[in-house]
Amino acid sequence: MPGSDVAGVVAAVGSDVTGLAPGDEVYGELAGYRGGLAEYVATPPDLLARKPAELSFTDAAAIPQAGCIAWRAVHETGKVRPGDKGLVNGAGGAGGAFVVGLAKHAGAEVTAVDRAEKADHLRRVGADRTVACETEDWATHPDHRERYDLIVDLVARRSPYRVHRALRPGGAYYVVGGLTRTLLATLAAGPAIRWLTGKRVRVLVVPQSRDDLVAVTRLVTTSAVVPAIDHVHPFDDVPRAFRRLASGANRGKIVVEVAAGHADRPGGPGPTRPPRA
Ligand SMILES: NC(=O)c1ccc[n+]([C@@H]2O[C@H](COP(=O)([O-])OP(=O)(O)OC[C@H]3O[C@@H](n4cnc5c(N)ncnc54)[C@H](OP(=O)(O)O)[C@@H]3O)[C@@H](O)[C@H]2O)c1
């Protein structure tokens, strides 16, 4: 069953679980990135974090995977500094919007690449410049040559030997998602590119981490970044939610609400909700 991210209320805990109890409000990513589209989920407790009271269940459900990718890309691994120039490829999806928001908050100037029709959305999530992927190839266009300190690619399909041209000396390109053959080519070519150019061209492995989740959530609760949420759908409406996702029309996360008005009751036990479609 799909759905990697959940937010809800603990209904029951195993006899050896400490630190969580029925009624606790929690959110997080499910092990194996699956199973969230359900009234109840069973999950090891170590990936769940306590939901801050000021965070809605809807926002909490939209953070885990996208937020943790962005946290790794911008802070843990990418180490963006004020004044850096960043490019996010595939910035119109949930992960990309979070990367744009975090990079902006870290003080970077951000170029966001996606389909032309998403340009307004990209500016709304914080991009300084937008590039339409249908008409401009940032990897070869002279305007982008040796421009970026950090490139985060959520839809990688270019040869690793092309993408590094857009990096400044010492810059880093991280693949987060994309074609399997491109991920494998990036893994294989990265060390040689580093040796030849001094630039880092790598696959970014994003572990499922409660610490990362808590860290990125702090930026949401202090309003430094806002999760991009496209629509909140009731559980009965999941087929329509998937059609929207498959069409590419969504601008950010689609959240599915399993039991409106039930799990929101503070402290009251209820089903886990709402997973990401
Ligand atoms: N590395 C790790 O450890 C790790 C961990 C978890 C997840 N992931 C991966 O991270 C990615 C998450 O990304 P996401 O959820 O943000 O994906 P997403 O929602 O599918 O967003 C991708 C965006 O890129 C756009 N796009 C499509 N083709 C493009 C092109 N040629 N150039 C520029 N933009 C293009 C898409 O537009 P349309 O929708 O209109 O096509 C969409 O707006 C997934 O691939 C997932 O597998 C990686």
PDBQT file of the ligand as one rigid body, heavy atoms in Angstrom, charges set to zero:
ROOT
HETATM    1  N1  LIG A 301      18.005   9.761  -2.321  1.00  0.00    +0.000 N 
HETATM    2  C1  LIG A 301      17.206   9.270  -1.356  1.00  0.00    +0.000 C 
HETATM    3  O1  LIG A 301      17.678   8.707  -0.357  1.00  0.00    +0.000 OA
HETATM    4  C2  LIG A 301      15.693   9.425  -1.496  1.00  0.00    +0.000 A 
HETATM    5  C3  LIG A 301      14.854   9.190  -0.405  1.00  0.00    +0.000 A 
HETATM    6  C4  LIG A 301      13.474   9.369  -0.596  1.00  0.00    +0.000 A 
HETATM    7  C5  LIG A 301      12.978   9.776  -1.853  1.00  0.00    +0.000 A 
HETATM    8  N2  LIG A 301      13.842   9.967  -2.888  1.00  0.00    +0.000 N 
HETATM    9  C6  LIG A 301      13.413  10.427  -4.225  1.00  0.00    +0.000 C 
HETATM   10  O2  LIG A 301      13.264  11.812  -4.177  1.00  0.00    +0.000 OA
HETATM   11  C7  LIG A 301      12.394  12.194  -5.188  1.00  0.00    +0.000 C 
HETATM   12  C8  LIG A 301      11.345  13.042  -4.503  1.00  0.00    +0.000 C 
HETATM   13  O3  LIG A 301      11.008  14.052  -5.338  1.00  0.00    +0.000 OA
HETATM   14  P1  LIG A 301       9.576  14.672  -5.274  1.00  0.00    +0.000 P 
HETATM   15  O4  LIG A 301       8.694  13.925  -4.354  1.00  0.00    +0.000 OA
HETATM   16  O5  LIG A 301       9.746  16.120  -5.083  1.00  0.00    +0.000 OA
HETATM   17  O6  LIG A 301       9.150  14.303  -6.785  1.00  0.00    +0.000 OA
HETATM   18  P2  LIG A 301       7.934  14.822  -7.593  1.00  0.00    +0.000 P 
HETATM   19  O7  LIG A 301       6.866  15.299  -6.674  1.00  0.00    +0.000 OA
HETATM   20  O8  LIG A 301       7.661  13.773  -8.615  1.00  0.00    +0.000 OA
HETATM   21  O9  LIG A 301       8.504  16.137  -8.317  1.00  0.00    +0.000 OA
HETATM   22  C9  LIG A 301       9.318  16.136  -9.423  1.00  0.00    +0.000 C 
HETATM   23  C10 LIG A 301       9.089  17.451 -10.188  1.00  0.00    +0.000 C 
HETATM   24  O10 LIG A 301       9.981  17.503 -11.300  1.00  0.00    +0.000 OA
HETATM   25  C11 LIG A 301       9.224  17.859 -12.469  1.00  0.00    +0.000 C 
HETATM   26  N3  LIG A 301       9.902  17.379 -13.663  1.00  0.00    +0.000 N 
HETATM   27  C12 LIG A 301       9.612  16.297 -14.436  1.00  0.00    +0.000 A 
HETATM   28  N4  LIG A 301      10.504  16.202 -15.447  1.00  0.00    +0.000 NA
HETATM   29  C13 LIG A 301      11.356  17.254 -15.318  1.00  0.00    +0.000 A 
HETATM   30  C14 LIG A 301      12.490  17.695 -16.049  1.00  0.00    +0.000 A 
HETATM   31  N5  LIG A 301      12.930  17.037 -17.129  1.00  0.00    +0.000 N 
HETATM   32  N6  LIG A 301      13.162  18.767 -15.617  1.00  0.00    +0.000 NA
HETATM   33  C15 LIG A 301      12.747  19.443 -14.505  1.00  0.00    +0.000 A 
HETATM   34  N7  LIG A 301      11.667  19.085 -13.774  1.00  0.00    +0.000 NA
HETATM   35  C16 LIG A 301      10.987  17.993 -14.165  1.00  0.00    +0.000 A 
HETATM   36  C17 LIG A 301       7.881  17.215 -12.220  1.00  0.00    +0.000 C 
HETATM   37  O11 LIG A 301       6.902  17.771 -13.057  1.00  0.00    +0.000 OA
HETATM   38  P3  LIG A 301       5.677  16.823 -13.544  1.00  0.00    +0.000 P 
HETATM   39  O12 LIG A 301       5.088  16.248 -12.285  1.00  0.00    +0.000 OA
HETATM   40  O13 LIG A 301       4.778  17.789 -14.251  1.00  0.00    +0.000 OA
HETATM   41  O14 LIG A 301       6.279  15.779 -14.408  1.00  0.00    +0.000 OA
HETATM   42  C18 LIG A 301       7.671  17.573 -10.747  1.00  0.00    +0.000 C 
HETATM   43  O15 LIG A 301       7.216  18.892 -10.589  1.00  0.00    +0.000 OA
HETATM   44  C19 LIG A 301      11.781  10.939  -5.776  1.00  0.00    +0.000 C 
HETATM   45  O16 LIG A 301      12.410  10.616  -6.988  1.00  0.00    +0.000 OA
HETATM   46  C20 LIG A 301      12.116   9.884  -4.711  1.00  0.00    +0.000 C 
HETATM   47  O17 LIG A 301      12.281   8.608  -5.276  1.00  0.00    +0.000 OA
HETATM   48  C21 LIG A 301      15.171   9.826  -2.717  1.00  0.00    +0.000 A 
ENDROOT
TORSDOF 0
